Amino acid sequence: MSYRCVNCVQAVWVVCCSAGIGAVLGLLFQLRHKSYGLKLVLVIVALAIGACTYGLTYVRLCPGRPAVEPGVYTTLTGVIESVTQKQRNTELWLEVTSEGELRQPCRFRVLALVPVSTVWQTGQRVRVNGIYVWSVSRKQGVLDALAPFWLFRGNAYPMATGHGWFTDTGTTALAAMQKTVSTNRVASATLAESIVIGKSAPIADTTQSAFLAAGVAHLLAASGANVTFALRLALLPWRFAARAAGRWRKTARCVYALAVIWVFAALCGGTLSIIRAAFAASYRILATSLGRSAGGGVTLTASCLLFAIALPADFTQPSTLLSMFATFAVCEATDLVEVSHVRGQAPNSSPAWYPLPKILNTLWRTMFHSIITSLVVDAYLLPIVWWMFGQWTPYSAIATVLLEPMAAWLLPLTVLWAALSLFASLVAQNTILFDLAHACGILDTNLVSIVMAIVRTIAHWQWSLVQMPPLPLPAALLCVIAMACCRRLHLPYIANRRLRIQSRVNRQTI
C-alpha cells in the first residue's frame, strides 16, 4: 500500500473514531441516572477511542517512518544526537524533523553514513541528501522494536540555524569552566556537566563502560531526579524574596517554580527523562497550589498522560520507559519504607540532651532507608532491564546508595562553578572571581574523581555485569505485577496502621 493510501485510510479512521466518540458521549449523557458500572465502561471506551484518534491524527500530521522506499533520492533535515568516526565514513545518529524538498514534518531516527570530510558536533542541525538503504544486520532486538531506525547514505551539510540560546550558554559555560582548572581536570569538568545537565562534550568509552558495569549509567545523562534537585536549589533564595510578593506569594511561588523547572529542562537539551520529570513536577506544583492531593501514583499517571499528549512519538523510547518504571519503583519503595520510618519515630519528642547519639541514629536510619529503597527499586527494574538490554548489574544498589548523595552535591556545586566561570570570563580583570571559580572547580573535580574511583572499583568486582538470556515481555510484566501484588497483600493492615499513626499524630498536635 502506498504512502498516500495509508494516509487516506488513517483519515477515514480518524473520522470514524470522532463519530464514535460523539455517539459514546451521547449515550453517557442519556444514561446519567443508570448504573455507574455502565458509565465507567463507556468512559473507558470513550478515552480509548479518543487516544486512538489523537494518535492517528498525530501520525497523519507527523509521520514516524520514512515516506519513500529505499533507493529513492530524498532530503532529510534533523539534529545530530551522536557522532561516531569510522575509517571509511562518519556515522551520524539523526533525529529527523522534516523530509523531502517540501520539508514534510516527521519524527523518526536514522543512522546516516556520510563521507569523512567535516567535523560534526552533537546538537548540530544538518541537512542530508541521499537514499535509504536496506539493513543487513542481525535479527532485531527489543531496543530496535522500541526505537526503530533506518539506514541512510548520502552527504551532510550544516544548516545556518545552528544552536539555540540554551545550547550556546551551555557550551560557553563548559569552555569557561575548563579555563579555570588545569588541563588534567578537563575530563572531570566534562563529566560533571554531563551528570548535571546531561549535555556536554563526548565522554570516553572507558568511562561509559565503567558506569554501565557499575549499574549507574543513568548518572551520565541527567536523570529526572535532577529536576527535583534543581527545584530545591532554586527555592532556597525564594525564602528571602517571598515577603516582597505580598498576598500574591502563593501564585508567585508557583510561577517561579514552573519557570525554574522548564528553564532547567531547556538547559538539559530536552532529554526525554527530564521532560517527563518536568511534567510530573509541574503537575505536583499546580495541584499543591490548588489545594489538591498529589500522590506519587497520581503524579506519575498525570505526567505520563501529559508526556503522551505532548510527545507521542517518543513515548515508547527506552529512556522514557525506563524513566516511568523507575518512578513507579520509587513510589512503591517509598510506600514500603514510609510506614516503618514513621512507626520508628518516638511518640513524644523530648529535648535533645545527647545530640551526638541522635545525629548518629538519624544518619543510620537515613542510610538504612536508602539501602532498602535502592534494593526495592532494583528489584522492580530488574525484569524491565533484563527484557530491554539482556543484562543484570548486581551491585547497582550499592553504587546508587553511594553515588546519589554525591550527585546531589554536584548539582549546586557545578552550577556555582559555571556561574562564577562565566562572570570571570566576562570581567577578565577581576582576579577574585577567577580565584573563586578556580576553588569551586578544584572542589568539583575532586568530587568527580571520588565518584569515578567508586565507579571503577565497583565495575572491577566479579560479576558486576552479567549477560542474561532473552526474557519475553509477558514474563517481565508478570514479575512486576507479582511484586506489586505482594506489596498489597496486607493492604488493610497497613491502612489500619496508618490510621493509628495518623490519630496518634493528631493527638500529639492537640
C-alpha positions in Angstrom: 0.0 0.0 0.0 1.4 3.4 -0.9 2.0 6.2 1.5 -0.9 8.3 0.2 -3.3 5.3 0.5 -2.2 4.8 4.1 -2.8 8.5 4.8 -6.3 8.2 3.3 -7.1 5.1 5.4 -5.9 7.0 8.5 -8.0 10.0 7.7 -11.1 7.8 7.3 -10.4 6.1 10.6 -10.0 9.4 12.4 -13.4 10.5 11.1 -15.0 7.2 12.3 -13.3 7.5 15.7 -14.6 11.0 16.1 -18.1 9.9 15.3 -17.7 7.0 17.7 -16.7 9.5 20.5 -19.8 11.6 19.9 -22.0 8.6 20.0 -20.5 7.3 23.2 -20.7 10.7 24.9 -24.3 11.0 23.8 -25.1 7.6 25.4 -23.3 8.6 28.5 -25.4 11.8 29.0 -28.6 9.8 28.3 -27.7 7.1 30.9 -26.7 9.5 33.7 -29.3 8.0 36.1 -28.4 4.4 35.2 -25.8 2.1 36.5 -22.4 3.5 37.4 -20.7 0.4 36.0 -22.0 1.0 32.6 -20.9 4.7 32.8 -17.4 3.6 33.7 -17.3 1.2 30.8 -18.5 3.9 28.4 -15.9 6.4 29.8 -13.1 3.9 29.3 -14.3 3.2 25.7 -14.5 7.0 25.0 -11.0 7.5 26.4 -9.6 4.6 24.3 -11.3 5.9 21.1 -10.0 9.4 21.9 -6.5 8.2 22.4 -6.6 6.3 19.1 -8.0 9.3 17.3 -5.3 11.6 18.7 -2.6 9.0 17.8 -3.8 8.6 14.3 -4.1 12.4 13.8 -0.6 12.9 15.1 0.7 10.2 12.8 -1.1 11.8 9.9 0.4 15.2 10.6 3.9 14.0 11.7 4.7 10.5 10.4 7.0 8.3 12.4 8.6 6.4 9.4 10.1 7.4 6.0 7.7 8.5 3.2 9.8 7.0 0.4 11.1 3.5 -0.4 14.8 2.5 -0.2 16.7 3.7 -3.2 14.6 6.8 -3.8 16.6 10.1 -3.6 15.3 12.4 -0.8 16.4 15.1 1.6 16.3 14.9 5.4 16.6 17.6 8.0 17.4 16.8 11.6 19.5 17.2 14.7 22.7 15.2 15.4 22.3 13.0 18.5 25.7 11.4 18.4 28.7 11.1 16.1 31.0 8.1 15.5 34.1 8.4 13.4 34.9 5.3 11.4 37.8 4.7 9.0 35.7 4.8 5.8 32.8 7.1 6.8 31.2 9.0 9.6 28.1 7.7 11.4 25.6 10.3 12.4 22.6 9.4 14.6 20.0 11.9 13.4 16.6 12.8 14.9 14.8 13.7 11.6 12.3 16.5 11.9 11.4 17.0 8.2 11.7 15.1 5.0 11.6 15.9 1.3 12.0 19.1 -0.6 8.8 20.5 0.9 10.0 19.6 4.4 7.1 17.5 5.4 7.1 17.3 9.3 8.1 13.9 10.6 9.7 12.3 13.7 12.0 9.3 13.5 15.7 8.4 13.8 18.1 7.4 11.1 21.7 6.3 11.0 23.3 8.4 8.3 26.5 7.3 6.7 28.3 10.3 5.3 31.9 10.9 4.0 34.7 11.8 6.4 35.0 15.5 5.5 33.5 17.7 8.2 33.8 17.7 12.0 30.3 17.3 13.3 29.1 18.1 16.8 26.2 16.8 18.9 23.2 19.0 18.8 24.1 20.5 15.4 21.3 20.9 12.8 22.1 19.4 9.4 20.6 18.6 6.0 21.4 15.2 4.5 20.8 14.3 0.8 20.8 10.7 -0.2 18.9 7.4 -0.2 17.7 4.9 2.3 19.5 1.5 2.2 18.4 -2.0 3.3 19.8 -3.2 6.6 21.8 -6.4 6.5 22.3 -6.5 10.3 21.3 -9.3 12.6 17.8 -10.0 13.9 16.2 -7.1 15.5 16.1 -6.9 19.3 13.9 -5.3 21.9 15.6 -1.9 21.5 15.2 -2.0 17.7 11.5 -2.6 18.1 11.0 0.1 20.7 13.2 2.7 18.9 13.4 1.8 15.2 15.8 3.5 13.0 16.6 3.4 9.3 19.9 3.4 7.4 20.7 6.3 5.2 23.6 7.0 2.9 24.4 10.4 1.5 26.1 13.8 2.0 25.5 16.0 5.0 25.6 19.8 5.1 25.4 22.1 8.1 22.4 24.4 8.4 22.7 28.1 9.3 20.2 27.8 12.2 22.8 26.2 14.3 22.4 26.2 18.1 19.8 27.7 20.3 20.4 30.2 23.1 20.5 27.5 25.8 22.9 25.3 23.8 25.2 28.3 23.3 25.1 29.1 27.0 25.9 25.5 28.0 28.8 25.4 25.5 30.2 28.8 26.7 29.8 27.7 30.4 31.8 24.5 29.8 34.5 26.4 27.9 34.8 28.9 30.8 34.8 26.1 33.4 37.7 24.4 31.6 39.8 27.6 31.6 39.7 27.8 35.4 41.3 24.4 36.0 44.4 22.7 34.8 44.4 20.5 31.7 44.4 17.2 33.6 41.0 18.2 35.1 39.2 19.0 31.8 37.8 15.5 31.6 36.4 15.8 35.1 34.7 19.1 34.2 33.1 17.5 31.2 31.9 14.6 33.3 30.5 17.0 35.9 28.5 18.8 33.3 27.2 15.6 31.8 26.0 14.4 35.3 24.2 17.7 36.0 22.6 18.6 32.7 23.3 15.6 30.5 24.8 17.6 27.6 28.5 18.1 27.1 31.5 17.0 25.1 31.8 13.3 24.2 32.8 11.1 27.2 35.5 8.4 26.9 34.3 4.9 26.1 36.1 3.5 29.1 34.2 5.9 31.4 30.9 4.9 29.9 31.8 1.2 30.2 32.6 1.7 33.9 29.3 3.4 34.7 27.5 0.7 32.8 29.2 -2.1 34.7 28.5 -0.4 38.0 24.8 -0.1 37.2 24.7 3.7 37.3 24.8 4.5 33.6 21.8 6.8 34.2 24.0 9.2 36.0 25.9 10.1 32.8 22.7 11.6 31.3 20.8 14.0 33.6 18.0 11.9 35.2 14.6 13.0 36.3 15.9 13.4 39.9 18.0 16.4 38.8 14.7 18.3 38.3 13.9 17.9 41.9 17.4 18.8 42.9 17.3 22.0 40.8 13.9 22.9 42.2 15.1 22.6 45.8 18.2 24.6 45.0 16.2 27.4 43.3 13.7 27.6 46.2 16.4 28.5 48.7 16.6 32.1 47.6 12.8 32.3 47.3 12.6 32.4 51.1 14.2 35.8 51.1 12.1 37.2 48.2 8.7 35.7 49.5 7.9 38.7 51.6 8.1 41.1 48.6 5.3 39.1 46.8 2.7 40.1 49.5 -0.7 38.5 49.1 0.4 37.0 45.7 3.1 34.9 47.4 1.4 31.6 46.6 0.9 32.4 43.0 4.3 33.9 42.6 5.9 30.9 44.1 4.0 28.6 41.7 5.1 30.7 38.6 8.7 30.9 39.9 8.9 27.1 40.4 7.4 26.3 37.0 9.8 28.7 35.3 12.8 27.1 37.1 11.7 23.6 36.0 11.3 24.4 32.4 14.4 26.6 32.1 16.4 23.7 33.6 14.7 21.3 31.1 15.7 23.6 28.3 19.3 23.7 29.5 19.3 19.9 29.6 18.5 19.9 25.9 15.0 18.4 26.2 16.1 15.0 27.4 13.1 12.6 27.5 13.5 11.7 31.1 14.0 15.3 32.0 10.8 16.3 30.1 8.8 13.6 31.8 10.1 14.6 35.2 9.3 18.3 34.4 5.7 17.3 33.6 5.5 15.4 36.9 6.9 18.3 38.9 4.7 20.8 37.1 1.6 18.8 37.9 2.6 18.4 41.5 3.2 22.2 41.9 -0.1 23.1 40.3 -2.0 20.5 42.3 -0.5 21.7 45.5 -1.1 25.4 44.7 -4.8 24.5 44.0 -5.1 22.5 47.3 -5.4 19.1 45.6 -3.7 15.9 46.7 -0.6 15.0 44.6 0.3 11.4 45.5 3.1 9.5 43.7 0.8 7.3 41.7 -1.5 10.2 40.6 1.5 12.3 39.7 3.1 9.5 37.7 -0.1 8.9 35.8 -0.7 12.6 35.0 2.9 13.1 33.9 2.7 10.0 31.6 -0.6 11.3 30.1 0.9 14.8 29.5 4.0 13.3 28.0 2.0 11.1 25.7 0.0 14.1 24.5 3.0 16.3 24.0 5.4 13.8 22.5 3.6 10.6 21.4 6.4 9.6 19.1 8.8 9.4 22.0 6.6 7.6 24.4 8.0 4.2 23.6 11.6 5.2 23.7 13.7 3.1 26.0 14.8 6.1 28.1 11.1 7.1 28.6 10.0 3.7 29.6 12.9 3.3 32.0 12.2 6.7 33.5 8.5 5.8 34.0 9.3 2.4 35.5 12.0 3.9 37.8 9.5 6.5 39.1 6.9 3.7 39.7 9.5 1.7 41.6 10.5 4.7 43.7 6.8 5.2 44.6 6.5 1.6 45.6 9.7 1.7 47.6 8.6 5.0 49.3 5.3 3.4 50.4 7.1 0.5 51.9 9.7 2.5 53.8 7.5 5.3 54.8 5.4 3.4 57.3 8.3 1.8 59.1 10.0 5.2 59.2 7.0 6.9 60.8 6.4 4.0 63.1 10.0 4.0 64.3 9.8 7.7 65.4 9.3 8.4 69.1 5.7 9.3 70.1 6.8 12.1 72.4 9.6 14.3 71.2 11.8 15.4 74.1 14.7 17.9 74.1 17.8 16.5 72.6 20.1 16.3 75.6 22.5 14.0 73.7 22.8 15.4 70.2 25.6 13.1 69.0 23.7 9.8 69.5 20.6 11.4 68.0 22.6 12.5 64.9 24.2 9.1 64.5 20.8 7.4 64.8 19.4 9.8 62.2 22.3 9.0 59.8 21.9 5.3 60.4 18.1 5.4 59.7 18.7 7.5 56.5 21.4 5.1 55.3 19.2 2.1 56.1 16.2 3.5 54.3 18.3 4.5 51.3 19.6 0.9 51.0 16.1 -0.6 51.3 14.8 1.9 48.7 17.6 1.1 46.3 17.0 -2.6 46.7 13.3 -2.3 46.1 13.8 -0.1 43.1 16.4 -2.5 41.6 14.0 -5.5 42.2 11.3 -3.7 40.2 13.7 -2.6 37.5 15.4 -6.0 37.1 12.8 -7.6 34.8 12.5 -4.5 32.7 16.3 -4.0 32.3 16.6 -7.8 31.6 13.9 -7.6 28.9 15.3 -4.5 27.3 19.1 -5.0 27.5 19.5 -8.7 28.5 21.9 -7.8 31.3 22.0 -7.6 35.1 24.2 -5.4 37.4 24.0 -7.0 40.9 25.9 -4.1 42.6 23.8 -1.3 41.2 22.0 -0.8 44.6 25.3 -0.3 46.4 26.6 2.1 43.7 23.3 4.1 43.8 23.4 4.5 47.6 27.0 5.7 47.4 26.7 8.0 44.4 23.3 9.5 44.6 24.2 11.8 47.5 27.4 12.9 45.6 25.3 13.6 42.5 23.0 15.8 44.7 26.0 17.8 45.9 27.4 18.0 42.4 24.4 20.0 41.1 24.7 23.1 43.2 28.5 23.0 43.1 28.6 22.7 39.3 26.0 25.4 38.9 28.0 27.7 41.2 31.2 26.9 39.3 29.6 27.6 35.9 28.2 30.9 37.1 31.5 32.1 38.6 33.4 31.0 35.5 31.0 32.9 33.2 31.3 36.1 35.2 35.1 35.7 35.4 35.3 35.3 31.6 33.1 38.5 31.2 35.1 40.5 33.7 38.6 39.5 32.7 40.4 42.0 35.0 38.7 40.7 38.2 41.0 38.1 39.7 38.8 37.5 42.7 36.1 35.9 40.6 38.6 33.7 38.8 40.1 32.6 42.1 36.6 31.7 43.4 35.8 29.8 40.2 39.2 28.0 40.5 38.4 27.0 44.0 34.9 25.7 43.1 36.5 23.9 40.1 39.1 22.1 42.3 36.4 21.0 44.8 34.0 19.9 42.0 36.6 18.0 40.1 37.9 16.3 43.3 34.3 15.2 44.0 34.1 13.8 40.4 37.3 12.0 40.9 35.9 10.3 44.0 32.8 9.3 42.0 35.0 7.8 39.3 37.1 5.9 41.9 33.9 4.4 43.3 32.5 3.6 39.9 35.8 1.9 38.7 36.1 -0.1 42.0 32.6 -1.5 41.7 33.0 -2.1 37.9 36.1 -4.3 38.6 34.2 -6.5 41.0 33.5 -10.0 39.8 30.1 -10.5 38.1 29.5 -6.7 38.0 27.8 -7.0 34.6 26.1 -10.3 33.9 24.7 -11.1 30.4 21.3 -12.8 30.7 19.3 -14.9 28.3 16.4 -13.2 26.5 13.4 -12.6 28.6 9.9 -12.3 27.0 7.8 -9.2 27.7 4.9 -11.1 29.3 7.4 -12.7 31.8 8.8 -9.3 32.7 5.4 -7.8 33.2 4.3 -10.8 35.3 7.3 -10.3 37.5 6.5 -6.6 38.1 2.8 -7.3 38.7 3.6 -10.1 41.1 5.9 -7.8 43.1 3.3 -5.1 43.2 0.6 -7.6 44.3 2.8 -9.0 47.0 3.3 -5.5 48.4 -0.5 -5.1 48.6 -1.4 -8.4 50.2 -1.6 -6.8 53.7 -3.1 -3.6 52.5 -6.0 -3.4 55.1 -3.5 -4.0 57.9 -1.2 -1.2 56.5 -4.2 1.1 56.1 -5.3 0.5 59.7 -1.8 1.0 60.9 -1.6 4.3 59.0 -4.8 5.4 60.6 -3.5 4.6 64.0 -0.3 6.5 63.3 -2.3 9.5 62.0 -4.6 9.5 65.0 -1.5 9.4 67.3 0.0 12.4 65.4 -3.3 14.3 65.7 -3.4 13.7 69.5 0.2 15.0 69.8 -0.8 18.1 67.8 -3.8 18.7 70.0 
